[in-house]
Amino acid sequence: MTTATQQTITGIATREGTALDNADAAKVHVLADGTVGAAVIDGMGHGPHTSRTAPLLAEVAARVSARRSPMAGLLTASELIADRGADGQEADAVAVAARVRPGNDIAVVTWTGDARAYGWNGERLELYTDDHTVGAQLRANGVALDIAREHDDWLRTTLAQATVGTVYIAGIKDPLIILTSDGIHDQLPTGGLEALVREHADNPQALATALVNAAQPDAAGYRDDATAIVIHRA
């Protein structure tokens, strides 16, 4: 789905993985003044509420991100799932949200967990987020890569647990912003993401679609749900 304003064009794509239904969701919301709020939600597992709740979380996060801030967007979405519910199986997720305002050359991005935000300036692709996983923390502290890699699936924080201290903020000046669930950045071949950005940088919808279609199964045949939002500022 493509959304266009006077200064911004966005593309959204999502693809179900090999396990049950799609636990990912994405939403772009545009205010009257052209401000864009966007959110990618990556539901954890495939519990009874996850695939139903993920689109609600994305809708809330995108709308509040546009109106208030991406920090407020994720914290508001967090309140929807902060309680485990009567059955004890309320959905949980990781998330990344962004706001692009007309006339402001810095887009604000917030995230929790291992959803990511990248920026493309026409020459290089840069990762602006760091995964909130035990593996990433171990690597940052000098632990051997083979040991750290075994802990990459251990999340240190989730959306349901989000606080001001666990939702991080980054500013992106690049004209092209890519938000992804880990079904993309964990299941693309090395260099594959940047190659697709170079090929489709002038068409946000084509890029979003290419990213989700390029995600490959792992050695066991498992392919995660894959979701991307691409935001291009004219």
C-alpha positions in Angstrom: 0.0 0.0 0.0 1.4 3.4 -1.0 0.6 6.6 0.8 1.6 10.0 -0.6 1.6 13.5 0.8 3.1 16.7 -0.8 6.5 15.9 0.7 6.5 12.2 1.6 5.8 8.9 -0.1 5.5 5.7 1.8 5.3 2.0 1.0 4.1 -0.8 3.2 4.4 -4.6 2.7 4.0 -7.6 4.9 4.2 -11.4 4.3 3.1 -14.3 6.5 5.8 -16.7 7.5 5.7 -20.5 7.7 4.2 -20.6 11.3 0.4 -20.1 11.5 -0.9 -16.6 10.8 0.8 -13.3 10.4 1.8 -11.8 13.8 3.3 -8.7 12.2 1.5 -5.5 11.4 2.3 -2.1 10.0 0.5 1.3 9.7 1.2 4.7 8.3 -1.0 7.7 9.4 -0.9 11.2 7.9 -2.1 14.3 9.7 -3.8 17.3 8.0 -0.5 19.2 7.9 1.3 16.3 6.2 3.0 14.9 9.3 3.6 11.2 8.9 3.5 8.6 11.7 4.5 5.1 11.0 4.9 1.9 13.1 6.0 -1.7 12.5 4.8 -4.2 15.1 6.4 -7.6 15.3 4.2 -9.9 17.5 6.0 -12.4 19.7 5.0 -15.9 18.9 1.6 -16.8 17.7 -0.6 -16.7 20.8 -4.4 -16.6 20.7 -4.4 -12.7 20.7 -1.3 -11.9 18.7 -2.4 -11.7 15.1 -5.7 -9.9 16.1 -3.9 -7.4 18.4 -0.9 -6.5 16.3 -2.9 -4.4 13.8 -4.4 -2.5 16.7 -1.0 -1.8 18.2 0.3 -0.6 14.8 -2.7 1.7 14.3 -2.4 3.3 17.8 1.4 3.6 17.6 1.2 5.3 14.1 -1.5 7.7 15.0 -0.1 8.8 18.3 3.4 9.0 16.8 2.2 11.5 14.2 0.2 13.6 16.7 2.5 13.5 19.7 5.8 11.7 19.2 7.1 8.2 18.4 7.9 7.8 22.1 4.3 8.5 23.0 3.2 6.2 20.2 5.0 3.2 21.5 4.2 3.9 25.2 0.5 4.3 24.4 0.5 1.0 22.4 2.3 -0.6 25.4 -0.6 0.3 27.7 -3.0 -1.8 25.5 -1.0 -5.0 26.3 0.6 -4.2 29.7 -1.8 -6.5 31.5 -1.6 -10.2 30.8 -5.4 -10.4 30.6 -7.9 -12.8 32.2 -6.5 -15.8 30.3 -2.9 -14.8 31.0 -2.0 -14.9 27.3 -2.2 -11.3 26.2 -0.2 -10.5 23.1 3.3 -9.0 23.3 5.6 -7.6 20.6 8.6 -5.6 19.7 8.2 -2.4 17.7 9.7 0.6 15.9 7.9 3.9 15.1 8.8 7.0 13.2 7.6 10.6 12.7 8.4 12.7 9.7 7.2 16.4 9.9 7.1 18.7 6.9 9.9 21.2 6.9 11.9 19.3 9.6 15.0 17.6 8.2 15.3 15.2 11.1 12.9 12.3 11.4 12.5 10.9 14.9 12.5 7.1 15.4 11.9 5.1 18.6 12.1 1.3 19.1 12.0 -1.4 21.6 13.2 -5.0 21.1 14.8 -6.0 17.8 12.7 -4.2 15.2 15.0 -1.8 13.2 15.2 1.5 11.4 17.7 2.1 8.6 18.5 5.3 6.7 19.7 5.6 3.0 21.4 8.8 1.8 21.8 7.7 -1.8 25.3 6.2 -1.2 25.2 4.2 2.0 22.8 2.3 4.2 23.1 2.9 7.9 21.5 1.1 10.8 20.2 3.7 13.4 18.9 1.2 16.0 20.5 -1.4 18.2 18.8 -4.6 19.0 17.6 -4.9 22.6 18.8 -8.5 22.9 21.2 -10.3 25.2 23.3 -11.2 22.2 23.7 -7.6 21.2 24.6 -6.7 24.8 27.2 -9.4 25.0 28.8 -8.3 21.7 29.0 -4.7 23.0 30.8 -6.0 26.0 33.4 -7.9 24.1 32.0 -11.5 24.4 33.0 -13.9 21.7 30.8 -13.7 18.6 29.9 -17.4 18.6 28.7 -17.2 22.2 26.9 -13.9 21.7 25.1 -15.3 18.6 23.5 -18.0 20.7 21.7 -15.3 22.7 20.3 -13.2 19.8 16.8 -14.5 20.4 16.8 -13.4 24.0 15.0 -10.1 24.3 15.9 -7.7 27.1 12.7 -5.7 26.7 9.4 -5.9 24.9 6.5 -3.5 24.1 4.4 -4.7 27.0 7.2 -3.9 29.4 8.1 -0.6 27.7 9.0 2.5 29.8 10.7 5.8 29.0 14.0 4.2 29.9 13.6 1.2 27.6 12.2 2.9 24.5 15.3 4.4 22.7 15.3 7.4 20.3 17.3 8.2 17.2 17.2 11.1 14.7 17.6 10.3 11.0 18.5 13.0 8.4 18.6 10.6 5.4 15.8 11.1 2.9 14.9 7.4 2.8 13.9 5.6 6.0 13.3 1.8 6.2 11.5 0.2 9.2 11.7 -3.6 9.4 10.7 -6.6 11.5 13.3 -9.2 12.1 11.8 -11.4 9.5 13.5 -9.2 7.0 16.8 -8.2 8.5 17.5 -11.6 10.1 16.5 -13.6 7.0 18.1 -11.7 4.1 21.4 -12.9 2.8 24.4 -10.7 3.8 24.4 -7.5 1.8 20.9 -8.3 0.4 19.1 -5.5 2.1 21.5 -2.8 0.8 21.4 -4.3 -2.7 17.6 -4.0 -2.7 17.7 -0.5 -1.4 20.1 0.5 -4.2 17.8 -1.1 -6.8 14.5 0.3 -5.6 15.4 3.5 -3.7 13.2 5.7 -5.9 10.1 3.6 -5.4 9.1 3.1 -1.7 6.3 0.5 -2.5 8.5 -1.5 -4.8 11.3 -1.5 -2.1 9.0 -2.6 0.7 7.6 -5.4 -1.5 11.0 -6.5 -2.6 12.3 -6.6 1.0 9.5 -8.9 2.3 9.7 -11.1 -0.8 13.4 -11.6 -0.5 13.4 -13.0 3.1 14.6 -16.6 2.9 13.9 -19.6 5.1 16.6 -20.8 7.5 18.3 -24.2 7.4 15.3 -25.8 9.1 12.8 -24.4 6.5 11.4 -21.8 8.9 10.6 -18.3 7.6 9.5 -15.6 9.9 6.7 -13.1 9.2 8.3 -10.2 7.3 7.2 -6.6 7.4 8.6 -3.3 6.1 7.6 0.4 5.9 9.6 2.6 3.5 9.4 6.4 3.9 10.8 8.7 1.3 11.0 12.4 1.9 11.0 14.5 -1.2 
